[in-house]
Amino acid sequence: MKNRQKIRKGLILVTFFLFPAVYYYLSPVLIIQAASEGKIGGSFIAFILLFISSLFLGRAYCWWICPAAGCMEAMFAARDKKVT
């Protein structure tokens, strides 16, 4: 396996386990709550950064960081093994 693939799979594994915390932090409820208080919350800034980076980097988030990619990698790895 190439070095880049090892780094990508390691990063996907880390983000897969950090997903619950990140999912809570990017909650739209937190964005709306901060907006109702007249503030810009950190979750809004993180959302905007992800949005802008996707405009310039394309699907880099999906390929390198997204936890769903980790689920798909595991599913396809299991599918390639033959059952005897």
N, C-alpha and C positions, 0 to 999 in steps of 0.2 A: 504494500500500500504506500502511496506517495506521502511525503511529509505534509503537504497541504491538506490532503484528505484526513490524515490523522488529527491535524489541528482542528479542522472543521468538525469532525465527529466528536472530539473532546469538548469543543465549545458548545455544540448542540446538546451533549450530555449534561453539561453544567447548567445551561439555560433550561433544560427540561426539569431539573430539580429545583431551580429558582422560580419556576413558572407561577406557583401560587402567590408568592410575594409580589412578583411583577404584575400579575393579573389584578391583584387588589390595588396596587399603586396606580395602574392605568384605568381604574374604574371611572366610568362617566359620571357616577354619582359624586365622586370627589371633585371633579371638574365643575359640575353644576353648583355644588355647595360652595366652593371657593368663589365662583362667579356671583352667587347671590350675596356674598359678603363683600363684593367689590374688590376681590383679590385675584391674582393669577397664581394658581396652585402649581406645585411641582409636577403633578400628573399632567396638567395641560402643556407644560413646557416639554415634558418627555414625549407626549403625543405629537406635538408640533415637530420636534426633532426627528421622530420616526417618519412622519409624513414627508418632511422636506428631504430627508435622506433617501426615501424611496423614489422621490422625483428625480434625483441626480444619480443614484446608484442602482436604480431599477429593483430587481428582486434580490438584492444582496441580503436583506433581512431574512427573506424566506429561505435562502440557501445556507446562510451561516449561523443565524441566531434563533430562528423561530422554533419553539418547542414542538410544534406539529411536525416539523421536519424530522425530529428525533423519533417520533412515533412511526413515521413512514419508513425511515431507515431500518428500524427494528422489524417492521412488518415485511419489508422486502427481503431482508436478510433471512428471516424465518421461512419465507415462501420459496427461496432458492434451495433449501435443504430438502433432500428426498426422504420421504417416510418409507421405511422398510418393514 
